[in-house]
Amino acid sequence: MSLSDAQYELFEHLTERPFLVLDLEYCRHEQTDRIVSAAITPVVRGKRATEGEVYVEMNPGVPIDAATAAIHGFTDEKVKGKRRFPFYAPRLLAALNVPDAILVTHTSVDARVLGEELRRAEEAAGSAIKFGDLPDLPLLDTSTLPRLVQHPVAAGRSVVSLKALCEGLNIPLTDHHNARADTRATADALVKLLRHTATAATFGSIDAILTAGRAGSAQAPAGALYVRHSRRAPALPAQHLQEHAVEPLTHAGSAEERAGWMSRARECVRLRCDLLREEAELAASNNGAELLEPLSQLIDDATEHGQAGVLAGALRALIRGSGPLATQQVTSHALERGRVTFWWRAFRTKLHAAPRCSVSRGQACPDCWDLVGCPRDLLYQTTTEEVVFSDGPGTLTAEVVRNRFLKTGKLVPDWSVPHPLEASYVVELICRWAEARGTGTAPYIDLARSRGVELREPRLALRVLNEELPVRGFERTARLAEKALEHRNTDPAYLEIEAWLAMNGAAAEADRRASVPREIVRPRLARPEGRVPVNPYKPF
């Protein structure tokens, strides 16, 4: 990647502090993680360094299960002659004791696991190891960095796996799940992402990236924790999986067939089974009306974390697959136009009262494991789309929009108080329709403002922020962004607002610094005007 002189100077500024890339391989034992191998690779002045690199293998002190061994290759036999973690802890702590360094991990899981091991070692009788000896370095998470710096490799994802990151950046990852290979690959990815940051000028300093990343510190990690945990979504019982081997309900089922389907659905909700949504999608077109009510009633049984998310995902598939936006012929509509609002008003109350998904407890719906937004938080979109597109896709006209949605007493004005989120999403859908026609969106956004719902739905809020920024400036618009984030949930669109806030905040800070007159404190050491150091990335 070629950098201009100005871009290289920014790259130098971004990499002036040393980075220490940490990766651990570990095994699971009784709800704890035990380290099997650890590696630390330094990045100094924008280059991966071999001097100061650390790699150790150890005996976790617990049996290594076959599933984990298949991932990283360590078995009980391979580690039985190796020392335990307390022997290697001083070496790891010394490697991390670098002044002004930044700890880099791919997801914050590794920092958490290291902290857990140190706490266990501290609690052992006669141990000289202390958790407080861990340098509390600021933490930078490369799994969320692509989204933060607006790199195309993010591709709309909030968290990018190391394998996908290396593939997107053309970085060799020849021995994935070897700690040393992973730290080196992560270090190379970090350098490329910071070069991109310098090229795009998305941030003006590494401190701004750390603040926007909100990953916490070595002693208190707060970044993404679940990319690795997604491999550990609880396995479903073989007996339950066998029940799904029956012929799917793609035809108009008899009362007996629908009763059998509901019996499986009840068990799917209890087990948080990821196959229920597929079953609902297949059954929707010919059984939507018959299955909606009994399926909705399962919300009363969703008393544990994750169960409501699974049920909401199935209802989303059932409604969409039997509605006007369905891709196949529908003979049994789950929700007719006049029934949508009444059903959603009653069901929404119970849905929001049900426990949320909890990945940290291992109780989550499939979408939460995949970090794509919980259906519990996104079902409003499906019901709103059923109302807006009740006559089918492509049927909106200026007259329909005006008479059905915008006039006093119609959808947006009528919904703005009892259903502010849904009213805001109606405006967002109308804005998309207007953009497709090549007409302006300002009248619709103004209506949302007049009803106080312009910041309630994150996609519409992002439109408003982009519209307000040139007029109000960053500081005033940032307050609107913070107000929109007050409603934050698992919807990925909120991550886009966070990224907008971080990126424009960094740009505003860069503008502020550029406007301050240059003050030379030590003239003999100051770089002459117009002169920059040798730029190895400058094009020939």
Secondary structure, 3 states (H helix, E strand, C coil): CCCCHHHHHHHHHHCCCCEEEEEEEEEEECCEEEEEEEEEEEEECCEECCCCCEEEECCCCCCCCHHHHHHHCCCHHHHCCCCCHHHHHHHHHHHHCCCCCEEEECCCHHHHHHHHHHHHHHHCCCCCCCHHHCCCCEEEECCCHHHHCCCHHHCCCCCCCHHHHHHHHCCCCCCCCCHHHHHHHHHHHHHHHHHHHHHHCCCCCHHHHHHHHCCEECCCECCCCCCCHHHHCCCCCHHHHHHCCCCCCCCCCCHHHHHHHHHHHHHHHHHCCCCHHHHHHHHHHHHHHHHHHHHHHHHHHCCCCCHHHHHHHHHHHHHHHCCCCCCCCCCCCCCCHHHHHHHHHHHHHHHHHCCCCEHHHCECCHHHHCCCCCHHHHHHHHHHHHHHCCCCCCCCCHHHHHHHHHCCCCHHHHHCCCCHHHHHHHHHHHHHHHHHHCCCCHHHHHHHHHCCCCCCCHHHHHHHHHHHHHHHCHHHHHHHHHHHHCCCCCCCHHHHHHHHHHHHHHHHHHHHHHHCCCCCCCCCCCCCCCCCCCCCCCCC
